[in-house]
Amino acid sequence: MATITYNVTGMSCQHCVNAITEEVTKVDDVDTVVVDLDNGTVSVTGAELDDASLKAAIDEAGYEVVGT
């Protein structure tokens, strides 16, 4: 298992959590998604995670990964 944590801008409410979680869980091999609004992070755990696909899923949800 691997965990990747992203800094994500624009998240502020439960809708943000739901939107990101819904899109990211569609990516192959994702087991869990934890959205931390206070810290502005999204942590994804799974086997053989694809960085580009995860970033694309966050973008599809309407948010931007920063600092990576």
PAVEX-370489 format. One record per atom (N, C-alpha, C): x, y, z negated; residue number from 1; residue in one letter; chain. Coordinates in Angstrom, 2 decimals. Each point is the difference from the previous one (the first is absolute). Layout:
BEGIN
        xx        yy        zz   num   residu   chaine
         X         Y         Z   NUM        A        A
...
This chain:
BEGIN
        xx        yy        zz   num   residu   chaine
      0.83     -1.18      0.00     1        M        A
     -0.83      1.18      0.00     1        M        A
      0.88      1.25      0.00     1        M        A
     -0.48      0.99      0.69     2        A        A
      0.68      1.28      0.04     2        A        A
     -0.99      1.09     -0.34     2        A        A
      0.51      1.12     -0.54     3        T        A
     -0.84      1.17     -0.26     3        T        A
      0.66      1.20      0.66     3        T        A
     -0.81      0.76      0.74     4        I        A
      0.46      1.24      0.61     4        I        A
     -0.86      1.12     -0.57     4        I        A
      0.64      1.09     -0.43     5        T        A
     -0.74      1.15     -0.53     5        T        A
      0.25      1.20      0.90     5        T        A
     -1.10      0.66      0.36     6        Y        A
      0.05      1.18      0.86     6        Y        A
     -0.48      1.23     -0.77     6        Y        A
      0.61      1.15      0.29     7        N        A
     -0.52      1.28     -0.46     7        N        A
     -0.98      0.47      1.06     7        N        A
     -1.21      0.33     -0.44     8        V        A
     -1.07      0.32      0.95     8        V        A
     -0.64      1.33     -0.41     8        V        A
     -0.18      0.90      0.96     9        T        A
     -0.61      1.30     -0.28     9        T        A
     -1.49     -0.02      0.28     9        T        A
     -0.72      0.89     -0.70    10        G        A
     -1.41      0.22      0.27    10        G        A
     -0.97     -0.86     -0.79    10        G        A
      0.49     -0.86     -0.88    11        M        A
     -0.89     -0.87     -0.77    11        M        A
     -0.44      0.72     -1.27    11        M        A
     -1.32      0.00     -0.28    12        S        A
     -0.46      0.71     -1.18    12        S        A
     -1.21     -0.62     -0.70    12        S        A
     -0.61     -1.04      0.59    13        C        A
     -1.25     -0.50     -0.57    13        C        A
     -0.20     -1.49      0.29    13        C        A
     -1.07     -0.55     -0.53    14        Q        A
     -0.29     -1.42      0.20    14        Q        A
     -0.25     -0.32      1.47    14        Q        A
     -0.54      0.94      0.76    15        H        A
     -0.18     -0.24      1.44    15        H        A
      1.35     -0.25      0.67    15        H        A
      1.01      0.76     -0.41    16        C        A
      1.35     -0.18      0.54    16        C        A
      0.51     -1.41     -0.30    16        C        A
     -0.19     -0.42     -1.24    17        V        A
      0.42     -1.34     -0.43    17        V        A
     -0.68     -1.06      0.86    17        V        A
     -1.31      0.13      0.16    18        N        A
     -0.77     -0.98      0.78    18        N        A
      0.43     -0.02      1.46    18        N        A
      0.18      1.16      0.61    19        A        A
      0.37      0.08      1.41    19        A        A
      1.35     -0.64      0.26    19        A        A
      0.98      0.32     -0.84    20        I        A
      1.35     -0.55      0.17    20        I        A
     -0.01     -1.50     -0.26    20        I        A
     -0.65     -0.41     -1.07    21        T        A
     -0.05     -1.42     -0.33    21        T        A
     -0.64     -0.80      1.12    21        T        A
     -1.09      0.51      0.54    22        E        A
     -0.71     -0.70      1.09    22        E        A
      0.89     -0.19      1.22    22        E        A
      0.69      1.05      0.42    23        E        A
      0.84     -0.09      1.19    23        E        A
      1.23     -0.86     -0.22    23        E        A
      0.67      0.17     -1.13    24        V        A
      1.25     -0.72     -0.25    24        V        A
     -0.24     -1.49     -0.18    24        V        A
     -1.12     -0.38     -0.61    25        T        A
     -0.26     -1.43     -0.19    25        T        A
     -0.28     -0.73      1.31    25        T        A
     -0.24      0.74      1.08    26        K        A
     -0.19     -0.61      1.32    26        K        A
      1.32     -0.47      0.61    26        K        A
      1.12      0.52     -0.51    27        V        A
      1.32     -0.35      0.53    27        V        A
      0.36     -1.42     -0.44    27        V        A
      0.55     -0.77      0.92    28        D        A
      0.40     -1.39     -0.29    28        D        A
      0.94     -0.07     -1.20    28        D        A
     -0.18     -1.05     -0.79    29        D        A
      0.86     -0.36     -1.12    29        D        A
     -0.09      0.93     -1.21    29        D        A
     -0.96      0.94     -0.03    30        V        A
     -0.18      0.86     -1.16    30        V        A
     -0.82     -0.74     -1.05    30        V        A
      0.52     -0.05     -1.23    31        D        A
     -0.71     -0.63     -1.11    31        D        A
     -0.70      1.03     -0.88    31        D        A
      0.72      1.06     -0.39    32        T        A
     -0.59      1.01     -0.86    32        T        A
      0.40      1.40      0.44    32        T        A
     -0.89      0.95     -0.27    33        V        A
      0.25      1.42      0.27    33        V        A
     -0.35      0.76     -1.28    33        V        A
      0.94      0.81     -0.48    34        V        A
     -0.24      0.82     -1.18    34        V        A
      0.22      1.45      0.38    34        V        A
     -1.06      0.79     -0.10    35        V        A
      0.07      1.43      0.30    35        V        A
      0.06      0.76     -1.32    35        V        A
      1.04      0.79     -0.19    36        D        A
      0.18      0.79     -1.22    36        D        A
     -0.17      1.47      0.35    36        D        A
     -1.18      0.55     -0.29    37        L        A
     -0.28      1.39      0.34    37        L        A
      0.89      0.97     -0.76    37        L        A
      0.26     -0.28     -1.27    38        D        A
      0.81      0.90     -0.82    38        D        A
      1.42      0.17      0.54    38        D        A
      0.58     -1.08      0.48    39        N        A
      1.37      0.04      0.52    39        N        A
      0.07      0.16      1.51    39        N        A
     -1.14     -0.10      0.69    40        G        A
     -0.02      0.14      1.45    40        G        A
      0.68     -1.15      0.71    40        G        A
     -0.18     -1.22     -0.54    41        T        A
      0.66     -1.16      0.60    41        T        A
     -0.99     -1.09      0.38    41        T        A
      0.41     -0.79      0.97    42        V        A
     -0.72     -1.21      0.40    42        V        A
      1.02     -1.14     -0.04    42        V        A
     -0.26     -1.01     -0.83    43        S        A
      0.88     -1.16     -0.10    43        S        A
     -0.70     -1.20      0.62    43        S        A
      0.71     -0.68      0.88    44        V        A
     -0.55     -1.14      0.72    44        V        A
      0.86     -1.22     -0.31    44        V        A
     -0.64     -1.10     -0.38    45        T        A
      0.70     -1.24     -0.29    45        T        A
     -0.49     -1.09      0.94    45        T        A
      0.94     -0.80      0.49    46        G        A
     -0.35     -1.10      0.89    46        G        A
      1.25     -0.69      0.52    46        G        A
     -0.23     -0.97      0.84    47        A        A
      1.10     -0.73      0.63    47        A        A
      0.27      0.56      1.38    47        A        A
      1.25      0.19      0.32    48        E        A
      0.41      0.46      1.33    48        E        A
     -0.77      1.24      0.45    48        E        A
      0.02      1.04     -0.82    49        L        A
     -0.71      1.24      0.32    49        L        A
      0.67      0.73      1.16    49        L        A
     -0.83      0.55      0.88    50        D        A
      0.50      0.75      1.15    50        D        A
     -0.16      1.49     -0.28    50        D        A
      1.13      0.68     -0.22    51        D        A
      0.02      1.40     -0.36    51        D        A
     -0.78      0.87      0.98    51        D        A
      0.22     -0.18      1.28    52        A        A
     -0.67      0.82      1.02    52        A        A
     -1.51     -0.20     -0.03    52        A        A
     -0.45     -1.23     -0.18    53        S        A
     -1.43     -0.28     -0.06    53        S        A
     -0.65      0.61     -1.23    53        S        A
      0.71     -0.03     -1.12    54        L        A
     -0.52      0.58     -1.23    54        L        A
     -0.12      1.52      0.12    54        L        A
      1.02      0.63      0.55    55        K        A
     -0.05      1.45      0.21    55        K        A
     -1.13      0.37      0.96    55        K        A
     -0.18     -0.80      1.05    56        A        A
     -1.07      0.25      0.97    56        A        A
     -1.37     -0.13     -0.67    56        A        A
     -0.16     -0.96     -0.90    57        A        A
     -1.27     -0.18     -0.70    57        A        A
     -0.30      1.19     -0.91    57        A        A
      1.02      0.51     -0.69    58        I        A
     -0.19      1.18     -0.84    58        I        A
     -0.38      1.20      0.86    58        I        A
      0.66      0.14      1.14    59        D        A
     -0.33      1.07      0.96    59        D        A
     -1.44     -0.16      0.51    59        D        A
     -0.39     -1.21      0.31    60        E        A
     -1.35     -0.28      0.49    60        E        A
     -1.05      0.40     -1.03    60        E        A
      0.33     -0.13     -1.28    61        A        A
     -0.91      0.38     -1.08    61        A        A
     -0.10      1.53     -0.14    61        A        A
      0.93      0.72      0.65    62        G        A
     -0.05      1.45     -0.01    62        G        A
      1.00      0.66     -0.92    62        G        A
      1.06     -0.73     -0.38    63        Y        A
      0.98      0.53     -0.94    63        Y        A
      1.39     -0.13      0.60    63        Y        A
      0.96      0.73     -0.57    64        E        A
      1.34      0.03      0.56    64        E        A
      1.05     -0.51     -0.99    64        E        A
      0.82     -0.92      0.47    65        V        A
      1.14     -0.48     -0.78    65        V        A
      1.10      1.04      0.14    65        V        A
      0.59      0.39     -1.15    66        V        A
      1.06      1.01      0.02    66        V        A
      1.26     -0.53     -0.67    66        V        A
      1.13      0.53      0.40    67        G        A
      1.25     -0.32     -0.66    67        G        A
      0.60     -1.34      0.32    67        G        A
     -0.45     -0.65      1.09    68        T        A
      0.61     -1.28      0.37    68        T        A
      0.44      0.02      1.43    68        T        A
